[in-house]
Amino acid sequence: MNKKNNTRDSILRNDGFQTIIASLLCILLGLLVGYIVLLIINPSGAAGAISSILKNFLYYPSAAAATKYLGTTLVKASALLMCSLSVLFAYKVGLFNIGAAGQYVVGAGACLYCAIALHLPWIVCLLAAVLASAIVGGISGALKAYFNVNEVISCIMLNWIGLYAVNMLLTTVKEETTPYTKPLSSANSSAILPTLGLDKLFSNNKFVGLGLIISIVMAVLVWIILEKTKFGFELKATGMNKLAAKYCGMREKTNIILTMMISGALAGLGAACFYLTGVEQWMVQQTSVPSMGFNGIASAFLGGLNPIGAIFSSYFIQHITSGGSYVDKTMYCAQISDLISAFIIYLCGFVLFFKLWLNRYLDKREEKQGMKAQKGGEA
Amino acid sequence: MADYAIEMLNITKRFPGIIANDNITLQLKKGEIHALLGENGAGKSTLMSVLFGLYQPEEGEIHKDGRKVEINNPNDADALGIGMVHQHFKLVECFSVLDNIILGVETTKGGILQKDEARKKVLALSEKYGFQVDPNALIEDITVGMQQRTEILKMLYRDNEILIFDEPTAVLTPQEIQELMTIMKNLAAEGKSILFITHKLAEIMQVADRCSVLRKGKYIGTVDIKDTTPEKLSAMMVGRDVNFVVEKKPVKPGKVILDVQNMTVASKRHKNNAVNGVSLNVREGEIVCIAGIDGNGQTEFVYGLTGLEPLKEGKITLHGEDFTQMPIRKRSIKGMSHIPEDRHKHGLVLDYSLENNIVLQRYFEPQFTNKFGFLKKKEIRDYANRLIEQYDVRSGQGPITKARSMSGGNQQKAIIAREIDKNPELLVAVQPTRGLDVGAIEYIHKQLVAQRDAGKGVLLVSLELDEVMNVSDRILVMYEGEIVGEFDPKEVTVEELGLYMAGSKRKGA
């Protein structure tokens, strides 16, 4: 009896298990709050709206259509996953890369310009995106390392600089009659990422391909770097105690810059994996930074700051974000989907709190059990 | 019955895997100074946390003036008149003394602070106990001793009856310690009850009326100070007899290992240099000790020596090789080990496991990292286990214990194991026994002497005169960033050293 209790407790104490439970709780709570808000706005459509958000591509009755849109969600999720990896990698080194959004934008600008204006093949466009984003990340890193400029401030400013610079750059390659960049399929089809036959699995969704694989590989790679290598050991030590890292001879300044560069490169790679499929064209009159990078923050936390966890959390967040577009627009205004997914994403940040509460509860229970056992012994 | 101000009766507090307090009884009489003595990890901090309502004990009761009380949080403790001077002061640096004293109990009228009355009360208290504190001075501008008095005034201002002093003398100069002892006696004479947590037996003998001893979470006993001796107390604390005198063979210094010429380091706090033209050397097989009162440039000297801060001027050579501009990692590889002053700030990555901390200076070596940059986890585990056993580093879960959860003494042992096992040519040890108990101090002194006997050089920076006198082969006194005297410990008295440390005497350089 006691033994059974112990194994159950040790599972409950397991960090990975706690993260999963906490993440699921956050999701449920987010859905509940979202539902309540929908009820307040318009009670009759609330249930339908929530189920549309959760159903996402299952909205389509035909299996073929559903699989096709699953593919599109996956393409977007892979970009989100990269942003999420970007955030969590920096976070492990004690840096809050809120600039993933801007790095993502710069990556998008670089790869689209290389593809449409310079007619370069996809691999070059991809590398250009990685390089450009790494430089943007590196700027924040260098400012932090040498002048102790808070990376949050410099990242936010660079987000806007990046957005408007990219808008200007891509105006040179936009279609004449619309504010969108020329579609890759007509402008330079050699810049489109190879599908590797994956499109066949998703009802010939031609956007699904290499990007999906790159993102999963990156998640595993980030995990390996952080957990298994000397480099990761140094980075984490620097993140946890910069002074101790300096004391034992780690080059903490170089590490900070390198981290932000890698972090930026991941976000840029995400942008390349997204825009080089041709799934979306860049709108050169955008006045807000695309939310992909910011959702990456939520996804990183929902995944318990674990690269493997980020794979699942990124998919989920993208799932509800995409699902939001199916909400009945006659009952709710167009922004409702964003609002609901924002609620859920916001609550995702509470994973750490839930873990704390769970541990406190377990501690209390253990104390009580200890007392009971003691009393039993006395009697 | 009611002659006890506070009684903690049969307190038991368990944590997963450990009983921190096992049936401990502590009775504090009114108007007495009661010392609480115990090694690190003996359970003193836990017991105080219980008294302050930070932890709830599984068993036991707390009585105040003979009546049972419930203390569920620090506010309850405050309401019962229990106050504490923490080892690390809880003061707002950029506030004045007065502001710090009234913080949390401000009198206001219509939302406006009323400081005049508070100022009068503080001045009256300060006069009554002979504190000489300027209520308008900013905390960052006054000495550590004055800061401590501010903490004491905080308790008095709140009319606390039970005053707890947690290791109050660790940061003070010998003169300040004497003044504190007088203050404590005055407070007790006024009817305040004082609980005095310390490792220093001499202070207990001087000031306390009674002493309770804890060992490994258990209550060992309470003795009247007039019926005991330091030897008896330390035997109670560690459970065996402790050798106070460090045994060592006569010194046989060899070639010069470390040579420092004219080192100057800028200060971060003021415009003058923190270290001003210091020259010294350390030879094979000797322990050179830099003595001095805290804040006289010792910290900056070590930063300059180990590469944590750049030098303004000067030259460092180790075995004839120029170290002046060398990166920290290279200094470490070439034989300089550094036991840092602040183990939490520099010495450990607290959220890393013990094993990761043990390889913190060596993880990059081929024995721990393969040529592709992957860590060899098994080798790291084996190495950590060997050091844990060899240096008797105790922890809850062995190599995977988080450094944060270990006791201070064992954290220090882990650092010492790491630094000594590197087999350095020169060991720079800065206050290696700070805040440790007698048993751990004895152990660390033995390790230092072993290094010396193995023909290595040891540079010890210490604020403890006992340590300076017992361990070193040569004493250098540092005052305001300069070396003001060099002594043979056999030929100098503590009083003489004190005069040099306080700057009232100096030898012509």
Chai-1 contact restraints between the chains, C-beta under 6 A:
chainA,res_idxA,chainB,res_idxB,connection_type,confidence,min_distance_angstrom,max_distance_angstrom,comment,restraint_id
A,K228,B,F374,contact,1.0,0.0,6.0,A-B,restraint_1
A,T229,B,G373,contact,1.0,0.0,6.0,A-B,restraint_2
A,T229,B,F374,contact,1.0,0.0,6.0,A-B,restraint_3
A,K230,B,F364,contact,1.0,0.0,6.0,A-B,restraint_4
A,K230,B,T369,contact,1.0,0.0,6.0,A-B,restraint_5
A,K230,B,G373,contact,1.0,0.0,6.0,A-B,restraint_6
A,K230,B,L375,contact,1.0,0.0,6.0,A-B,restraint_7
A,F231,B,G373,contact,1.0,0.0,6.0,A-B,restraint_8
A,F233,B,Y363,contact,1.0,0.0,6.0,A-B,restraint_9
A,A237,B,V349,contact,1.0,0.0,6.0,A-B,restraint_10
A,M240,B,V349,contact,1.0,0.0,6.0,A-B,restraint_11
A,M240,B,D351,contact,1.0,0.0,6.0,A-B,restraint_12
A,N241,B,V349,contact,1.0,0.0,6.0,A-B,restraint_13
A,L243,B,K345,contact,1.0,0.0,6.0,A-B,restraint_14
A,L243,B,H346,contact,1.0,0.0,6.0,A-B,restraint_15
A,A244,B,H346,contact,1.0,0.0,6.0,A-B,restraint_16
A,A244,B,V349,contact,1.0,0.0,6.0,A-B,restraint_17
A,Y247,B,H346,contact,1.0,0.0,6.0,A-B,restraint_18
A,C248,B,L360,contact,1.0,0.0,6.0,A-B,restraint_19
A,C248,B,Q361,contact,1.0,0.0,6.0,A-B,restraint_20
A,G249,B,I328,contact,1.0,0.0,6.0,A-B,restraint_21
A,G249,B,R329,contact,1.0,0.0,6.0,A-B,restraint_22
A,G249,B,S332,contact,1.0,0.0,6.0,A-B,restraint_23
A,G370,B,R14,contact,1.0,0.0,6.0,A-B,restraint_24
A,M371,B,E58,contact,1.0,0.0,6.0,A-B,restraint_25
